[in-house]
């Protein structure tokens, strides 16, 4: 008969066997496992050092490119936009330093700035959609003769259609004054300087990332689209973040409008990007578009200078 003592001895023997197996197995495997882990750690350290070195090289190259652009940018863009009239339109949050840098290169390229417009947050805020609808199609709306509004109640498209119409030079000279005055009174935009004249070329300056399908981003995109439909060849310039998620550059690079009349630059907050912006505008003025910079969707770092630049009044 199996006694209680037999059970105890059996259980103790099992646990002793398990303990011995663990000790033996650990001793046998400890060497290979430890060696393998050390090899992996050493490999990761080497990869980290290599990536750090590559990152430093890229930073040096970027710094050299910006230094080159600062020194020789005016010579690179010289004559690229001789006789061309250009509008500068800044979206909410756009940095003045970016606008100033692009303006400097536009002047060096021979372009004439026909006006600077700063779009305020209220224009792109969906909370003010009814204000735009009233301004464009209400009882006291600004409605130039010849303007056909899109068949929609979307405020971004309606406001963009009116602005695109007058900024492109359609209608009369009083129409552009009336439209911009109405938007200014509604605190949706600001005219910088001594008024605005129509033009067939425009630089739209955006900045930063926004959530995908953000309503404000959609309104910004609608303005760019309506300017294109009105015949304004457009460059959309922004920083690297603007090429991500719902950023304006990212939205333009993925939307379905006529991409032959719009180009994008995603490093316009750098000297190199500001030179690229002027070259890209000259390119789109000649009927060719592209996506330039270092962000998502860019097809090249910068456009090639036009051998025979054309002007667009």
C-alpha positions as CSV (number, residue, x, y, z in Angstrom):
1,X,0.0,0.0,0.0
2,X,1.3,3.4,-1.0
3,X,1.9,5.5,2.1
4,X,1.7,9.3,2.6
5,X,5.5,9.3,3.0
6,X,5.8,7.8,-0.4
7,X,3.8,10.6,-1.9
8,X,5.9,13.3,-0.2
9,X,9.1,11.6,-1.4
10,X,7.8,11.4,-4.9
11,X,6.8,15.0,-5.1
12,X,10.1,16.2,-3.7
13,X,11.9,14.0,-6.3
14,X,9.9,15.6,-9.1
15,X,10.7,19.1,-8.0
16,X,14.4,18.2,-7.5
17,X,14.5,16.8,-11.1
18,X,12.9,20.0,-12.4
19,X,15.3,22.2,-10.6
20,X,18.2,20.2,-11.8
21,X,16.9,20.4,-15.4
22,X,16.6,24.2,-15.2
23,X,20.1,24.5,-13.8
24,X,21.7,22.2,-16.4
25,X,19.7,23.8,-19.2
26,X,20.6,27.3,-18.2
27,X,24.3,26.4,-17.9
28,X,24.3,24.7,-21.3
29,X,22.4,27.6,-23.1
30,X,23.7,30.5,-21.2
31,X,26.9,30.8,-23.3
32,X,25.2,30.8,-26.8
33,X,22.3,33.0,-25.7
34,X,24.5,35.6,-24.1
35,X,26.8,35.7,-27.0
36,X,23.9,36.1,-29.5
37,X,22.4,38.9,-27.4
38,X,25.8,40.7,-27.2
39,X,26.2,40.4,-31.0
40,X,22.8,41.9,-31.6
41,X,23.5,44.8,-29.2
42,X,26.8,45.4,-30.9
43,X,25.1,45.4,-34.3
44,X,22.4,47.8,-33.2
45,X,25.1,50.1,-31.8
46,X,26.9,50.1,-35.2
47,X,23.6,50.8,-37.0
48,X,22.9,53.7,-34.6
49,X,26.4,55.1,-35.2
50,X,26.0,54.7,-39.0
51,X,22.6,56.4,-39.0
52,X,23.9,59.3,-36.8
53,X,26.7,59.7,-39.3
54,X,24.3,59.7,-42.3
55,X,22.1,62.2,-40.5
56,X,25.0,64.5,-39.8
57,X,26.0,64.3,-43.5
58,X,22.5,65.2,-44.6
59,X,22.4,68.1,-42.2
60,X,25.7,69.4,-43.6
61,X,24.4,69.0,-47.1
62,X,21.2,70.9,-46.3
63,X,23.3,73.6,-44.6
64,X,25.5,73.9,-47.6
65,X,22.5,74.1,-49.9
66,X,20.9,76.9,-47.9
67,X,24.2,78.7,-47.8
68,X,24.5,78.4,-51.6
69,X,20.9,79.6,-52.0
70,X,21.6,82.6,-49.8
71,X,24.7,83.5,-51.7
72,X,23.7,82.7,-55.3
73,X,19.9,82.4,-55.2
74,X,19.3,85.8,-56.9
75,X,21.6,84.7,-59.8
76,X,19.9,81.4,-60.1
77,X,16.4,82.9,-60.5
78,X,17.4,86.0,-62.4
79,X,15.1,86.5,-65.4
80,X,12.9,83.5,-64.7
81,X,9.8,85.6,-64.2
82,X,10.7,88.8,-66.2
83,X,7.6,90.9,-66.7
84,X,5.3,88.5,-64.7
85,X,2.7,89.8,-62.3
86,X,2.4,87.7,-59.1
87,X,0.0,87.6,-56.1
88,X,1.1,86.5,-52.7
89,X,-1.6,84.9,-50.5
90,X,-0.7,83.8,-47.0
91,X,-2.9,81.2,-45.2
92,X,-3.5,81.4,-41.5
93,X,-0.3,80.8,-39.5
94,X,2.0,81.3,-42.4
95,X,5.3,82.9,-41.3
96,X,6.1,86.4,-42.4
97,X,9.8,85.3,-42.9
98,X,8.7,82.8,-45.5
99,X,6.6,85.3,-47.4
100,X,9.5,87.9,-47.2
101,X,12.0,85.3,-48.4
102,X,9.9,84.3,-51.4
103,X,9.2,88.0,-52.2
104,X,12.9,88.6,-52.2
105,X,13.5,85.9,-54.8
106,X,10.5,86.9,-56.9
107,X,11.9,90.4,-57.1
108,X,15.3,88.9,-58.1
109,X,13.5,86.9,-60.8
110,X,12.1,90.0,-62.4
111,X,8.5,89.6,-61.2
112,X,6.2,92.4,-60.1
113,X,4.2,91.8,-56.9
114,X,0.6,92.8,-57.6
115,X,-0.5,92.4,-54.1
116,X,-0.2,90.6,-50.8
117,X,-3.2,89.1,-49.1
118,X,-3.3,87.5,-45.6
119,X,-6.2,85.1,-45.1
120,X,-7.4,85.1,-41.5
121,X,-8.6,82.1,-39.5
122,X,-12.2,83.2,-39.7
123,X,-12.2,82.6,-43.5
124,X,-11.2,78.9,-43.1
125,X,-13.2,78.4,-39.9
126,X,-16.4,76.4,-40.7
127,X,-18.2,78.4,-37.9
128,X,-18.2,81.4,-40.3
129,X,-19.5,79.5,-43.3
130,X,-22.8,81.3,-43.2
131,X,-21.0,84.6,-43.2
132,X,-19.2,83.7,-46.5
133,X,-22.4,82.4,-48.0
134,X,-24.1,85.7,-47.2
135,X,-21.2,87.7,-48.6
136,X,-21.2,85.8,-51.8
137,X,-24.8,85.0,-52.5
138,X,-26.9,86.9,-49.9
139,X,-29.2,89.9,-50.5
140,X,-26.3,92.3,-50.3
141,X,-23.7,90.0,-51.9
142,X,-20.8,91.1,-54.0
143,X,-21.6,89.5,-57.4
144,X,-19.6,90.8,-60.4
145,X,-21.2,90.5,-63.8
146,X,-20.0,87.3,-65.5
147,X,-19.3,85.4,-62.3
148,X,-20.9,81.9,-62.3
149,X,-20.9,80.4,-58.8
150,X,-20.5,76.7,-58.4
151,X,-23.7,74.7,-57.7
152,X,-23.0,74.1,-54.1
153,X,-23.6,75.6,-50.7
154,X,-20.0,74.8,-49.6
155,X,-18.6,78.1,-48.3
156,X,-15.0,77.4,-49.2
157,X,-15.9,76.9,-52.8
158,X,-18.2,79.9,-53.0
159,X,-15.7,82.2,-51.3
160,X,-12.9,80.8,-53.5
161,X,-14.9,81.3,-56.7
162,X,-15.5,85.0,-55.9
163,X,-11.9,85.6,-55.0
164,X,-10.6,83.6,-57.9
165,X,-12.8,85.5,-60.3
166,X,-11.7,89.0,-59.2
167,X,-8.0,88.2,-58.6
168,X,-7.7,86.7,-62.0
169,X,-8.8,90.0,-63.6
170,X,-12.2,89.0,-64.7
171,X,-14.9,91.6,-64.1
172,X,-14.0,95.3,-63.6
173,X,-11.4,97.0,-61.4
174,X,-14.1,98.0,-59.0
175,X,-15.1,94.3,-58.5
176,X,-11.8,93.4,-57.0
177,X,-11.9,96.4,-54.6
178,X,-15.5,95.5,-53.6
179,X,-14.8,91.8,-53.0
180,X,-11.6,92.4,-51.0
181,X,-13.3,95.2,-49.0
182,X,-16.2,92.9,-48.1
183,X,-13.9,90.1,-46.9
184,X,-11.8,92.6,-45.0
185,X,-14.8,94.1,-43.3
186,X,-15.8,90.6,-42.3
187,X,-12.3,90.2,-40.8
188,X,-11.6,87.2,-43.1
189,X,-8.6,88.7,-44.8
190,X,-6.1,91.6,-44.8
191,X,-4.6,93.4,-47.7
192,X,-1.0,94.2,-47.0
193,X,0.4,97.4,-48.7
194,X,-1.2,99.6,-51.3
195,X,-4.0,97.5,-52.7
196,X,-4.2,94.5,-55.0
197,X,-4.2,94.2,-58.8
198,X,-5.2,91.1,-60.7
199,X,-2.6,88.6,-61.9
200,X,-2.4,85.2,-63.6
201,X,0.3,83.9,-61.2
202,X,0.0,83.4,-57.5
203,X,2.0,82.0,-54.6
204,X,-0.1,80.5,-51.8
205,X,1.8,80.1,-48.6
206,X,0.7,77.5,-46.0
207,X,2.3,76.1,-42.9
208,X,2.1,73.1,-40.6
209,X,0.2,69.9,-40.5
210,X,-3.5,69.6,-39.9
211,X,-5.7,66.6,-39.2
212,X,-6.7,64.6,-42.2
213,X,-9.9,66.0,-43.8
214,X,-9.8,69.0,-41.5
215,X,-12.5,71.5,-42.4
216,X,-10.1,74.4,-42.3
217,X,-7.7,72.6,-44.6
218,X,-10.6,71.7,-47.0
219,X,-11.5,75.5,-47.2
220,X,-7.9,76.3,-48.0
221,X,-7.8,73.7,-50.7
222,X,-11.1,75.0,-52.1
223,X,-9.5,78.5,-52.5
224,X,-6.5,77.0,-54.4
225,X,-8.9,74.9,-56.6
226,X,-11.1,77.9,-57.5
227,X,-8.1,80.0,-58.3
228,X,-7.0,77.4,-60.7
229,X,-10.4,77.2,-62.3
230,X,-10.3,81.0,-62.7
231,X,-7.1,80.6,-64.7
232,X,-4.5,81.5,-62.1
233,X,-1.4,79.4,-62.2
234,X,-0.5,78.7,-58.7
235,X,2.4,77.6,-56.5
236,X,1.6,76.3,-53.0
237,X,4.5,76.6,-50.7
238,X,4.9,75.4,-47.2
239,X,7.1,73.8,-44.6
240,X,7.9,70.1,-44.2
241,X,4.9,69.5,-41.9
242,X,2.5,71.0,-44.5
243,X,3.3,67.9,-46.6
244,X,1.8,65.6,-43.9
245,X,-1.7,64.6,-43.0
246,X,-4.2,67.4,-43.8
247,X,-1.5,70.0,-44.5
248,X,-2.2,72.2,-47.5
249,X,0.8,70.9,-49.5
250,X,-0.3,67.3,-48.8
251,X,-3.9,68.1,-49.8
252,X,-2.9,69.8,-53.1
253,X,-0.6,66.8,-53.9
254,X,-3.5,64.4,-53.7
255,X,-6.5,66.2,-55.0
256,X,-8.0,65.7,-58.5
257,X,-7.9,69.2,-60.0
258,X,-5.8,70.1,-63.0
259,X,-2.3,69.6,-61.7
260,X,-0.8,71.3,-64.7
261,X,-1.6,74.7,-63.2
262,X,-0.4,74.1,-59.7
263,X,3.0,73.1,-58.2
264,X,4.1,72.5,-54.6
265,X,7.2,73.1,-52.5
266,X,7.5,71.7,-49.0
267,X,10.7,73.3,-47.7
268,X,9.8,77.0,-48.4
269,X,10.9,77.9,-44.8
270,X,14.5,77.5,-46.0
271,X,16.6,79.6,-48.4
272,X,16.8,76.6,-50.8
273,X,13.1,76.2,-50.7
274,X,12.4,79.9,-51.4
275,X,14.6,79.7,-54.5
276,X,12.8,76.4,-55.5
277,X,9.5,78.2,-55.1
278,X,10.4,80.8,-57.7
279,X,11.7,78.2,-60.1
280,X,8.6,76.1,-59.6
281,X,6.4,79.2,-60.3
282,X,8.3,79.9,-63.5
283,X,7.8,76.2,-64.4
284,X,4.1,76.2,-63.8
285,X,3.9,79.5,-65.7
286,X,5.3,77.6,-68.7
287,X,2.6,74.8,-68.4
288,X,4.6,72.3,-66.4
289,X,4.0,71.3,-62.8
290,X,5.9,69.4,-60.1
291,X,6.1,68.5,-56.4
292,X,9.4,69.7,-54.9
293,X,11.2,69.5,-51.6
294,X,12.0,66.8,-49.0
295,X,8.6,65.9,-47.7
296,X,6.0,63.3,-48.5
297,X,5.0,63.2,-52.2
298,X,7.9,65.3,-53.4
299,X,9.3,64.0,-56.8
300,X,12.5,66.0,-56.8
301,X,14.4,68.3,-54.5
302,X,14.1,71.4,-56.8
303,X,13.0,72.2,-60.3
304,X,15.3,73.0,-63.2
305,X,15.6,76.7,-64.2
306,X,13.7,77.5,-67.4
307,X,16.0,78.1,-70.4
308,X,13.5,80.5,-71.9
309,X,11.3,82.0,-69.2
310,X,7.9,83.3,-70.2
311,X,6.0,86.0,-68.6
312,X,2.3,86.0,-67.5
313,X,0.6,89.3,-67.0
